[in-house]
Amino acid sequence: MAELTHLPPNCSTDDIIDVLERDGAAIVDGFVDQSWLSDFNKSIQTSVDNYTPYDYGEPEALEFLGHQTVRLNGLISKATGYIDLISDERLLRIMDHFLAPNCGQYQLNSSEIIEIHGGETAQVLHWDDMIWPAHFWAPDRLLQFNVMVAATDFTESNGATQVVPGSHKWDHSEREAMPGEIARAEMSAGSAVLIPGKTLHGGGSNIDGIRRRAIVASYVLGWLRTQENHFLHTTIEQAHGWPERVRQLLGYDLYAHYDENIEAGPLGYFEYGSPAALFNPDSPRKVEAG
């Protein structure tokens, strides 16, 4: 069976990038501290307990997303500390390396809890870039990057994410993973597995009944539509309390980037200007929240 490389908590960003370039995935042990994780888990528990399964409309969608899996979005409004995770300097340096060359400005794509319960079957292996048509127009361009923090221990028997090292270099139209090429992201709570958008992966099967909870932050090129509509999960009042960098990640800013490689924008107008004007007290376009 294939294995994923584990890096120590004090590894450098360059160490992580080197493994990601080589393998298409990496695990960083102890990525978040236990105090942060405990606070996060306590704050999200009410939302998990009140979860009502979605009507996905199609049997295929339910099969893919899980019969025995809790999925929540909007974590910035539901959980303590999520802002700290998405703005973690190590993660942003990694996104600067993998995503910024194709967009200049990247955004948060989705914020998720994925909690696999007993009896859940393994998810079909997939790569996340496939949801955007741009993947088929520019298959050599990375569109998205997924970070999954283990909120509980990940084991092979409770649904540890399956990952295919090296698959980020495959032609996915011509090759499928063989059993011996599939690794399990087994890791302790607080560790993180990093999976670029062209690496095959999928949730594992939970055969021991112990709940497996993941905290997900995925990032996407700034000129693509995000999977999650952050504006419906947040408010302008909330955004006033965030750091400027977080507002940019959540789309409360104008996308515009011009250099010798990329000329794109502006996208996301507010009154033919930047939404950042909402948060600038000196802006003539400032509009009072509410």
C-alpha distance (Angstrom), angle and dihedral (degrees) to the residues before:
residue distance angle dihedral
M1 . . .
A2 3.79 . .
E3 3.80 119.5 .
L4 3.78 135.5 -149.4
T5 3.79 121.7 -129.5
H6 3.82 114.9 -109.9
L7 3.80 117.6 -149.4
P8 3.82 124.3 -163.1
P9 3.82 122.1 -108.1
N10 3.81 91.9 -106.7
C11 3.80 95.7 51.3
S12 3.79 117.9 130.5
T13 3.78 124.9 -110.0
D14 3.79 87.9 -115.3
D15 3.82 89.4 56.8
I16 3.81 90.2 53.6
I17 3.81 92.9 46.8
D18 3.82 91.9 49.9
V19 3.82 91.9 54.6
L20 3.81 92.2 44.2
E21 3.80 91.8 51.2
R22 3.79 90.5 50.1
D23 3.81 102.7 38.5
G24 3.80 106.0 18.9
A25 3.83 90.6 -125.6
A26 3.80 140.1 47.8
I27 3.80 139.2 -176.5
V28 3.80 119.9 -139.2
D29 3.78 109.7 -161.8
G30 3.80 116.6 -138.7
F31 3.79 92.9 8.5
V32 3.83 92.8 160.2
D33 3.78 125.5 30.9
Q34 3.78 121.4 -108.7
S35 3.80 94.7 -116.6
W36 3.81 91.5 57.4
L37 3.79 90.6 45.8
S38 3.80 93.6 49.8
D39 3.81 91.8 50.8
F40 3.79 91.2 47.3
N41 3.79 94.3 49.5
K42 3.80 92.4 48.5
S43 3.80 92.7 49.3
I44 3.82 95.3 48.6
Q45 3.81 96.1 44.6
T46 3.81 96.3 88.1
S47 3.80 90.7 54.1
V48 3.80 90.6 48.5
D49 3.81 91.6 48.7
N50 3.82 91.1 49.9
Y51 3.80 94.1 46.9
T52 3.79 115.9 136.0
P53 3.82 115.6 -165.6
Y54 3.77 113.3 -110.2
D55 3.78 123.0 -119.3
Y56 3.79 98.5 -124.0
G57 3.79 91.5 -175.4
E58 3.79 96.7 -134.2
P59 3.81 130.0 67.9
E60 3.81 89.3 -137.0
A61 3.80 91.4 57.5
L62 3.80 92.3 49.1
E63 3.78 90.6 48.8
F64 3.82 90.8 51.5
L65 3.81 97.0 43.9
G66 3.78 95.0 40.8
H67 3.79 142.7 -101.8
Q68 3.82 92.4 -132.8
T69 3.80 100.3 32.3
V70 3.81 129.7 105.9
R71 3.81 112.8 -143.6
L72 3.79 122.6 -174.3
N73 3.81 131.2 176.2
G74 3.79 131.3 -171.2
L75 3.79 95.8 58.4
I76 3.79 93.7 162.2
S77 3.81 87.1 69.4
K78 3.79 97.1 36.6
A79 3.79 107.7 43.8
T80 3.78 139.9 49.3
G81 3.77 115.6 -116.2
Y82 3.80 100.4 11.6
I83 3.81 90.2 122.7
D84 3.80 88.4 59.2
L85 3.79 90.9 54.6
I86 3.80 98.5 49.4
S87 3.81 92.2 46.1
D88 3.82 95.0 45.2
E89 3.80 106.3 140.2
R90 3.80 93.2 -135.6
L91 3.79 91.3 55.8
L92 3.78 93.1 45.5
R93 3.80 91.7 51.3
I94 3.80 88.7 52.0
M95 3.82 90.5 49.7
D96 3.81 89.2 47.5
H97 3.79 87.2 58.2
F98 3.80 100.4 43.2
L99 3.82 105.8 28.1
A100 3.81 109.8 21.3
P101 3.84 94.5 69.5
N102 3.82 88.6 63.7
C103 3.79 98.0 44.3
G104 3.77 115.0 5.3
Q105 3.81 89.9 -137.6
Y106 3.80 120.9 49.5
Q107 3.80 127.3 -173.8
L108 3.77 139.5 -154.7
N109 3.78 105.8 -86.4
S110 3.79 100.8 -168.5
S111 3.79 141.7 -15.7
E112 3.78 114.4 -148.3
I113 3.74 148.9 170.7
I114 3.80 109.9 -151.8
E115 3.80 109.2 -174.1
I116 3.80 115.5 178.3
H117 3.81 115.3 -156.4
G118 3.79 131.4 -161.6
G119 3.78 115.9 -66.8
E120 3.80 95.8 27.6
T121 3.79 114.1 139.7
A122 3.79 125.1 -136.4
Q123 3.77 116.6 -81.5
V124 3.78 118.6 -121.0
L125 3.78 111.3 -97.0
H126 3.80 111.4 -103.4
W127 3.79 143.1 155.6
D128 3.79 118.3 -121.3
D129 3.81 97.3 -137.3
M130 3.80 90.1 70.0
I131 3.83 94.1 81.0
W132 3.82 91.7 73.4
P133 3.82 120.7 67.8
A134 3.80 87.2 -138.5
H135 3.81 87.3 75.2
F136 3.80 89.7 68.3
W137 3.81 94.0 42.2
A138 3.80 94.6 48.1
P139 3.82 107.3 19.0
D140 3.80 91.9 168.3
R141 3.81 93.2 60.9
L142 3.80 120.3 87.9
L143 3.80 109.0 -132.7
Q144 3.79 105.1 176.7
F145 3.80 141.6 20.1
N146 3.80 125.5 -155.6
V147 3.81 126.5 -152.8
M148 3.80 117.8 -171.4
V149 3.80 119.8 -171.3
A150 3.80 116.7 -162.4
A151 3.80 106.4 -124.0
T152 3.82 87.5 -179.5
D153 3.78 130.0 19.3
F154 3.81 113.3 -69.9
T155 3.80 112.9 -139.9
E156 3.77 132.8 169.2
S157 3.80 90.4 -112.0
N158 3.82 98.3 49.1
G159 3.79 98.5 49.5
A160 3.81 108.0 -80.7
T161 3.79 108.3 -175.3
Q162 3.78 114.5 -93.3
V163 3.82 114.5 -131.5
V164 3.81 131.6 -178.5
P165 3.82 109.0 -144.1
G166 3.79 113.0 -142.9
S167 3.80 94.4 18.3
H168 3.81 90.9 113.6
K169 3.80 85.7 78.3
W170 3.81 96.4 49.4
D171 3.76 130.8 103.6
H172 3.80 95.1 -121.3
S173 3.78 92.9 -161.6
E174 3.79 90.2 65.5
R175 3.80 106.9 32.6
E176 3.79 138.3 55.7
A177 3.78 126.7 -169.0
M178 3.79 118.3 -98.8
P179 3.84 117.2 -141.1
G180 3.80 92.6 -106.0
E181 3.81 91.3 55.3
I182 3.82 94.4 58.8
A183 3.82 118.4 95.9
R184 3.81 127.7 -167.2
A185 3.80 118.8 -130.7
E186 3.79 93.4 -133.5
M187 3.80 108.3 173.6
S188 3.76 142.7 142.5
A189 3.78 124.5 -99.1
G190 3.80 110.0 -78.2
S191 3.79 94.5 32.9
A192 3.79 122.2 112.0
V193 3.78 135.9 -144.9
L194 3.80 116.1 -152.1
I195 3.80 117.1 -152.3
P196 3.83 123.3 -179.8
G197 3.79 116.3 -143.3
K198 3.80 96.6 -101.2
T199 3.81 96.9 53.5
L200 3.80 117.2 102.1
H201 3.79 113.2 -120.2
G202 3.81 142.5 141.1
G203 3.77 142.0 174.9
G204 3.79 115.5 -81.3
S205 3.80 129.6 -126.3
N206 3.80 118.6 -90.3
I207 3.79 108.5 -139.3
D208 3.81 101.0 156.1
G209 3.82 99.3 55.0
I210 3.82 95.5 -124.6
R211 3.79 108.5 133.4
R212 3.79 115.7 -114.7
R213 3.80 113.1 -154.0
A214 3.79 124.1 -168.5
I215 3.80 128.4 -172.7
V216 3.78 109.1 -148.8
A217 3.79 131.2 -160.6
S218 3.77 115.5 174.5
Y219 3.79 125.8 -178.0
V220 3.81 128.8 -155.7
L221 3.79 140.1 -170.5
G222 3.78 108.4 -79.9
W223 3.80 95.2 -122.6
L224 3.80 94.4 57.7
R225 3.78 124.5 83.4
T226 3.79 111.6 -104.3
Q227 3.80 119.8 -121.4
E228 3.78 91.2 -129.5
N229 3.79 120.4 57.2
H230 3.79 97.6 -136.2
F231 3.80 93.6 -176.1
L232 3.82 90.3 67.2
H233 3.80 91.9 50.2
T234 3.80 95.6 47.0
T235 3.79 140.9 38.2
I236 3.78 136.1 -138.3
E237 3.80 87.6 -114.9
Q238 3.81 89.7 59.0
A239 3.78 92.5 45.0
H240 3.82 90.8 57.0
G241 3.80 87.2 67.4
W242 3.79 96.3 51.3
P243 3.80 128.0 91.4
E244 3.81 113.5 -100.5
R245 3.82 90.9 -110.6
V246 3.81 91.2 56.7
R247 3.81 91.2 49.6
Q248 3.79 88.9 53.4
L249 3.81 91.4 49.9
L250 3.81 90.1 51.3
G251 3.81 93.2 50.1
Y252 3.80 100.0 -103.6
D253 3.79 89.8 132.1
L254 3.79 140.2 64.4
Y255 3.79 117.9 -92.1
A256 3.79 111.1 -135.6
H257 3.78 126.6 141.5
Y258 3.78 128.7 167.8
D259 3.77 128.0 176.0
E260 3.80 136.6 125.3
N261 3.82 91.4 -76.0
I262 3.82 103.3 37.5
E263 3.76 131.2 33.7
A264 3.78 110.6 175.1
G265 3.76 140.5 139.0
P266 2.87 164.7 -26.6
L267 3.80 94.9 -145.3
G268 3.80 129.3 163.3
Y269 3.79 100.8 35.3
F270 3.79 122.7 -167.3
E271 3.82 108.5 -164.2
Y272 3.82 88.5 -24.0
G273 3.76 90.1 -55.8
S274 3.78 140.0 74.3
P275 3.82 122.1 -60.6
A276 3.80 84.3 -133.6
A277 3.82 85.3 81.5
L278 3.79 87.6 75.4
F279 3.79 89.1 68.0
N280 3.81 100.5 39.0
P281 3.82 111.3 91.0
D282 3.81 90.8 -160.5
S283 3.78 95.9 52.0
P284 3.82 116.1 111.2
R285 3.80 87.2 -145.5
K286 3.81 94.3 55.5
V287 3.80 112.1 136.6
E288 3.77 122.1 -163.9
A289 3.80 112.5 -113.2
G290 3.78 113.2 -106.3
